[in-house]
Amino acid sequence: MGTVINFEDRALASLRARVAAAEEANQDLIAFARGHSGAVASIHTAVLAAIESEGLDHLLHVVTQEWPQMLGLDAVAVALFAGEMGVRADASGLQFVDPRLIERSVCDFQGVLLRGVERGHPLFGPACELIRAEALIRLTSEPPLPSGLLALGQRNPQSFDTRHGSELLVFLGRVLTRCMGRWLIP
């Protein structure tokens, strides 16, 4: 007579492992959705603050002074160039810079560049020593409007791997470009 093989224990163990893996994937998906929702909400808040600015000086104040808190960042800098003039603005104010520095910074990418760094981009100014993760967003305008770079930085290293985050940052850069254009062209 033959031996009866009990498949129930093995099948039950396999089923439990698959349920556990599905539950873990579900929790990861929920965490991502919550994080993405928070990112969208903070970008919306930042965009509304920029739109409500009452002039170019106020816009630069909003971007460099208020956006860091709104977006959960440690540093925000804006660098613009037009012709032979280059300027950068950060929490410490507005400074003139060599426009070639800004041009070189934006020539290697389109849209947004997300990266971990040992030291932040020089356009962060004094804060560059503290920056370990940065998002560089290209600001593109037609002359006579300036083009440039929006630099977002944080002290904590971070891995960047989300296409949706890049799209949100490109949108933020486009809104900033449009708002600056509103105040630079009468």
C-alpha positions as a Python dict, from the first residue, in 0.01 Angstrom:
ca = {
    (1, 'M'): (0, 0, 0),
    (2, 'G'): (120, 355, -75),
    (3, 'T'): (204, 636, 162),
    (4, 'V'): (-26, 936, 183),
    (5, 'I'): (165, 1263, 149),
    (6, 'N'): (21, 1555, 343),
    (7, 'F'): (39, 1862, 120),
    (8, 'E'): (-175, 2071, 352),
    (9, 'D'): (110, 2184, 582),
    (10, 'R'): (335, 2284, 291),
    (11, 'A'): (49, 2460, 106),
    (12, 'L'): (-57, 2643, 422),
    (13, 'A'): (299, 2763, 490),
    (14, 'S'): (333, 2883, 129),
    (15, 'L'): (0, 3062, 146),
    (16, 'R'): (95, 3235, 474),
    (17, 'A'): (424, 3353, 321),
    (18, 'R'): (244, 3493, 18),
    (19, 'V'): (-14, 3673, 238),
    (20, 'A'): (268, 3822, 449),
    (21, 'A'): (450, 3944, 136),
    (22, 'A'): (129, 4096, -2),
    (23, 'E'): (62, 4270, 330),
    (24, 'E'): (415, 4413, 335),
    (25, 'A'): (377, 4539, -24),
    (26, 'N'): (42, 4692, 70),
    (27, 'Q'): (195, 4877, 366),
    (28, 'D'): (477, 5006, 143),
    (29, 'L'): (221, 5132, -108),
    (30, 'I'): (20, 5306, 164),
    (31, 'A'): (335, 5473, 300),
    (32, 'F'): (430, 5592, -51),
    (33, 'A'): (81, 5730, -113),
    (34, 'R'): (83, 5919, 218),
    (35, 'G'): (427, 6063, 142),
    (36, 'H'): (328, 6160, -212),
    (37, 'S'): (9, 6323, -84),
    (38, 'G'): (213, 6524, 167),
    (39, 'A'): (456, 6631, -106),
    (40, 'V'): (171, 6744, -331),
    (41, 'A'): (15, 6942, -47),
    (42, 'S'): (342, 7118, 40),
    (43, 'I'): (410, 7202, -328),
    (44, 'H'): (58, 7345, -357),
    (45, 'T'): (117, 7559, -47),
    (46, 'A'): (448, 7686, -189),
    (47, 'V'): (291, 7764, -527),
    (48, 'L'): (6, 7959, -368),
    (49, 'A'): (254, 8161, -162),
    (50, 'A'): (450, 8245, -479),
    (51, 'I'): (138, 8343, -671),
    (52, 'E'): (29, 8572, -389),
    (53, 'S'): (362, 8759, -384),
    (54, 'E'): (334, 9134, -429),
    (55, 'G'): (651, 9197, -628),
    (56, 'L'): (983, 9042, -726),
    (57, 'D'): (1146, 9123, -390),
    (58, 'H'): (854, 8966, -207),
    (59, 'L'): (865, 8662, -437),
    (60, 'L'): (1235, 8609, -364),
    (61, 'H'): (1162, 8646, 8),
    (62, 'V'): (885, 8384, -15),
    (63, 'V'): (1110, 8143, -206),
    (64, 'T'): (1422, 8179, 10),
    (65, 'Q'): (1265, 8243, 351),
    (66, 'E'): (926, 8070, 352),
    (67, 'W'): (963, 7778, 111),
    (68, 'P'): (1221, 7597, 326),
    (69, 'Q'): (968, 7556, 605),
    (70, 'M'): (678, 7485, 368),
    (71, 'L'): (872, 7219, 180),
    (72, 'G'): (1061, 7073, 477),
    (73, 'L'): (1401, 7184, 347),
    (74, 'D'): (1713, 7331, 502),
    (75, 'A'): (1810, 7567, 219),
    (76, 'V'): (1662, 7720, -94),
    (77, 'A'): (1856, 7934, -341),
    (78, 'V'): (1765, 8094, -672),
    (79, 'A'): (2029, 8185, -929),
    (80, 'L'): (1947, 8383, -1243),
    (81, 'F'): (2147, 8502, -1540),
    (82, 'A'): (2071, 8727, -1835),
    (83, 'G'): (2346, 8847, -2066),
    (84, 'E'): (2653, 8942, -1864),
    (85, 'M'): (2471, 8961, -1531),
    (86, 'G'): (2423, 8686, -1276),
    (87, 'V'): (2258, 8701, -934),
    (88, 'R'): (2176, 8454, -664),
    (89, 'A'): (1936, 8486, -374),
    (90, 'D'): (1924, 8278, -59),
    (91, 'A'): (1836, 8329, 307),
    (92, 'S'): (2128, 8571, 347),
    (93, 'G'): (2014, 8801, 68),
    (94, 'L'): (2098, 8882, -292),
    (95, 'Q'): (2451, 8864, -433),
    (96, 'F'): (2601, 8912, -777),
    (97, 'V'): (2773, 8605, -923),
    (98, 'D'): (2950, 8519, -1245),
    (99, 'P'): (2675, 8429, -1494),
    (100, 'R'): (2899, 8155, -1637),
    (101, 'L'): (2872, 7965, -1307),
    (102, 'I'): (2496, 7953, -1342),
    (103, 'E'): (2510, 7870, -1715),
    (104, 'R'): (2749, 7579, -1650),
    (105, 'S'): (2523, 7456, -1372),
    (106, 'V'): (2217, 7425, -1595),
    (107, 'C'): (2376, 7308, -1920),
    (108, 'D'): (2409, 6943, -1813),
    (109, 'F'): (2043, 6861, -1747),
    (110, 'Q'): (1686, 6938, -1844),
    (111, 'G'): (1406, 6975, -1590),
    (112, 'V'): (1534, 6856, -1255),
    (113, 'L'): (1845, 6688, -1118),
    (114, 'L'): (1804, 6499, -789),
    (115, 'R'): (2117, 6378, -614),
    (116, 'G'): (2293, 6301, -291),
    (117, 'V'): (2611, 6502, -240),
    (118, 'E'): (2902, 6538, 0),
    (119, 'R'): (2874, 6915, -33),
    (120, 'G'): (2588, 7118, -180),
    (121, 'H'): (2603, 7320, -499),
    (122, 'P'): (2809, 7642, -464),
    (123, 'L'): (2498, 7846, -543),
    (124, 'F'): (2367, 7755, -195),
    (125, 'G'): (2628, 7999, -66),
    (126, 'P'): (2735, 7945, 297),
    (127, 'A'): (2477, 7667, 339),
    (128, 'C'): (2651, 7446, 78),
    (129, 'E'): (2872, 7290, 350),
    (130, 'L'): (2565, 7145, 522),
    (131, 'I'): (2375, 7011, 219),
    (132, 'R'): (2377, 6632, 166),
    (133, 'A'): (2082, 6601, -76),
    (134, 'E'): (1982, 6851, -340),
    (135, 'A'): (1731, 6907, -614),
    (136, 'L'): (1846, 7141, -889),
    (137, 'I'): (1559, 7269, -1099),
    (138, 'R'): (1628, 7440, -1428),
    (139, 'L'): (1444, 7770, -1478),
    (140, 'T'): (1408, 7837, -1850),
    (141, 'S'): (1278, 8162, -1998),
    (142, 'E'): (1292, 8334, -2333),
    (143, 'P'): (1510, 8649, -2350),
    (144, 'P'): (1495, 8916, -2227),
    (145, 'L'): (1382, 8725, -1916),
    (146, 'P'): (1655, 8557, -1713),
    (147, 'S'): (1707, 8182, -1697),
    (148, 'G'): (1865, 8002, -1409),
    (149, 'L'): (1841, 7749, -1134),
    (150, 'L'): (1627, 7680, -829),
    (151, 'A'): (1829, 7482, -574),
    (152, 'L'): (1655, 7294, -294),
    (153, 'G'): (1873, 7131, -29),
    (154, 'Q'): (1856, 6935, 290),
    (155, 'R'): (2107, 6821, 548),
    (156, 'N'): (1992, 6461, 564),
    (157, 'P'): (2112, 6231, 288),
    (158, 'Q'): (1823, 6100, 81),
    (159, 'S'): (1779, 5860, -205),
    (160, 'F'): (1580, 6001, -494),
    (161, 'D'): (1398, 5749, -708),
    (162, 'T'): (1053, 5885, -778),
    (163, 'R'): (945, 6017, -1116),
    (164, 'H'): (642, 6181, -956),
    (165, 'G'): (862, 6386, -723),
    (166, 'S'): (1057, 6512, -1024),
    (167, 'E'): (737, 6614, -1200),
    (168, 'L'): (624, 6809, -893),
    (169, 'L'): (959, 6990, -877),
    (170, 'V'): (951, 7076, -1247),
    (171, 'F'): (603, 7219, -1190),
    (172, 'L'): (734, 7423, -896),
    (173, 'G'): (1015, 7560, -1114),
    (174, 'R'): (774, 7652, -1395),
    (175, 'V'): (547, 7837, -1155),
    (176, 'L'): (845, 8027, -1016),
    (177, 'T'): (957, 8117, -1369),
    (178, 'R'): (609, 8246, -1458),
    (179, 'C'): (582, 8446, -1136),
    (180, 'M'): (922, 8610, -1195),
    (181, 'G'): (820, 8692, -1552),
    (182, 'R'): (507, 8861, -1423),
    (183, 'W'): (720, 9101, -1219),
    (184, 'L'): (1004, 9149, -1467),
    (185, 'I'): (793, 9242, -1772),
    (186, 'P'): (560, 9536, -1721),
}
